[in-house]
Amino acid sequence: MPYLLVLYFSRNGSVASLAQEIANGAEQVKGIDVKIRTVPTVATGFDAEISDIPETGPLYCTVDEFANACGLAMGSPGRFGNMAAPLKYFLEQTTPAWVSGQLVGKPATVFTSTTTPHGGQESTLLSMMNPLLHHGMLITGVPFTEAALHQQVNGGTPYGVSHIAGEHHQNIHPEIAKLARLQGMRLAQYSLRLLNV
Ligand SMILES: Cc1cc2nc3c(=O)[nH]c(=O)nc-3n(C[C@H](O)[C@H](O)[C@H](O)COP(=O)(O)O)c2cc1C
C-alpha cells in the first residue's frame, strides 16, 4: 500500500497537533496509508544527537521512510523565520534520496506554528519548501477556494496551514484544524493521482 508521510518536529505540541489533523484528513482518502513520524532533537552543542527515544508518541523517521513515501506533509515550529534545526538536520541526511531522485515528481505540503501572528510563519513555510524543491517535489498549499482560509485570523496561509500559538501554546482553533484536514486530504488525493502518471 502506498503511504503518505507526515513528518514534523514539535517541542510544545502545536505542530504535533497540526500533524495529527493533516493525518486525519489524509486518512479519509481510500487507497493510501498514512505514517506520522517525528525527528529527534539535536544537542545545543556540537552535532551530537540526543539519543533517548520517547516512550510514547510517533516514531522517529528513517531516511528510507522519507524516500519511499508517495507524498509528504512536513511541519516545523517557526524559529527566527526558519524551520527548526532538528528537521533541517534530518533533511541533511537525505542526500542519498536526492542523488537517486526518489522524491522527484511527488507532491509535498508544509505547515507551521509560531508564537506571534507576524513571527515569520510564511518565511518558515517557504524555508521548508526549499529543500523539497531540491528533491524535485511538487509543492502544494491551501488554495483560497477553501472558504475557511478567508475567515481566518487564527493562522492559516495559502503556503500551508499555520497556527498562532501565543505565549501559552493555546490549542488549535477548530477552523485551523479543519484547514489542516483539508490540506491532508488534498495531498492524499494528489499523491494517488500522481502515482498513476
Ligand atoms: C529558538 C526559537 C526561536 C523561535 N522563533 C520564533 C519566531 O521567530 N517567531 C515566533 O513567533 N515564534 C518563535 N518561536 C516560538 C515557536 O515558533 C512557537 O512556540 C511554536 O508554536 C512552537 O511549536 P511547537 O508547540 O510545535 O513546539 C521560537 C521558538 C524557539 C525555541
The ligand as an SDF file (V2000), in Angstrom:
LIG
                    3D

 31 33  0  0  0  0  0  0  0  0999 V2000
   14.7680   29.1110   19.1120 C   0  0  0  0  0  0  0  0  0  0  0  0
   13.3360   29.5390   18.9160 C   0  0  0  0  0  0  0  0  0  0  0  0
   13.0480   30.5270   18.0100 C   0  0  0  0  0  0  0  0  0  0  0  0
   11.7240   30.9280   17.8170 C   0  0  0  0  0  0  0  0  0  0  0  0
   11.4680   31.9180   16.9240 N   0  0  0  0  0  0  0  0  0  0  0  0
   10.2050   32.3870   16.7830 C   0  0  0  0  0  0  0  0  0  0  0  0
    9.9180   33.4540   15.8930 C   0  0  0  0  0  0  0  0  0  0  0  0
   10.7880   33.9540   15.1910 O   0  0  0  0  0  0  0  0  0  0  0  0
    8.6440   33.9220   15.8340 N   0  0  0  0  0  0  0  0  0  0  0  0
    7.6260   33.3910   16.6060 C   0  0  0  0  0  0  0  0  0  0  0  0
    6.5010   33.8700   16.5310 O   0  0  0  0  0  0  0  0  0  0  0  0
    7.8700   32.3310   17.4340 N   0  0  0  0  0  0  0  0  0  0  0  0
    9.1260   31.8260   17.5390 C   0  0  0  0  0  0  0  0  0  0  0  0
    9.3850   30.7790   18.3820 N   0  0  0  0  0  0  0  0  0  0  0  0
    8.2660   30.1330   19.0750 C   0  0  0  0  0  0  0  0  0  0  0  0
    7.7480   28.8830   18.3650 C   0  0  0  0  0  0  0  0  0  0  0  0
    7.6480   29.0610   16.9670 O   0  0  0  0  0  0  0  0  0  0  0  0
    6.3200   28.5630   18.9070 C   0  0  0  0  0  0  0  0  0  0  0  0
    6.3700   28.3690   20.3020 O   0  0  0  0  0  0  0  0  0  0  0  0
    5.7080   27.3510   18.2230 C   0  0  0  0  0  0  0  0  0  0  0  0
    4.3070   27.3980   18.4030 O   0  0  0  0  0  0  0  0  0  0  0  0
    6.2520   26.0540   18.8110 C   0  0  0  0  0  0  0  0  0  0  0  0
    5.6490   24.9470   18.1720 O   0  0  0  0  0  0  0  0  0  0  0  0
    5.5340   23.5580   18.9810 P   0  0  0  0  0  0  0  0  0  0  0  0
    4.4820   23.7710   20.0470 O   0  0  0  0  0  0  0  0  0  0  0  0
    5.1130   22.5500   17.9780 O   0  0  0  0  0  0  0  0  0  0  0  0
    6.8820   23.2680   19.5620 O   0  0  0  0  0  0  0  0  0  0  0  0
   10.6860   30.3390   18.5710 C   0  0  0  0  0  0  0  0  0  0  0  0
   10.9910   29.3300   19.4840 C   0  0  0  0  0  0  0  0  0  0  0  0
   12.3090   28.9250   19.6440 C   0  0  0  0  0  0  0  0  0  0  0  0
   12.6050   27.8230   20.6470 C   0  0  0  0  0  0  0  0  0  0  0  0
  1  2  1  0
  2  3  1  0
  2 30  2  0
  3  4  2  0
  4  5  1  0
  4 28  1  0
  5  6  2  0
  6  7  1  0
  6 13  1  0
  7  8  2  0
  7  9  1  0
  9 10  1  0
 10 11  2  0
 10 12  1  0
 12 13  2  0
 13 14  1  0
 14 15  1  0
 14 28  1  0
 15 16  1  0
 16 17  1  0
 16 18  1  0
 18 19  1  0
 18 20  1  0
 20 21  1  0
 20 22  1  0
 22 23  1  0
 23 24  1  0
 24 25  2  0
 24 26  1  0
 24 27  1  0
 28 29  2  0
 29 30  1  0
 30 31  1  0
M  END
$$$$
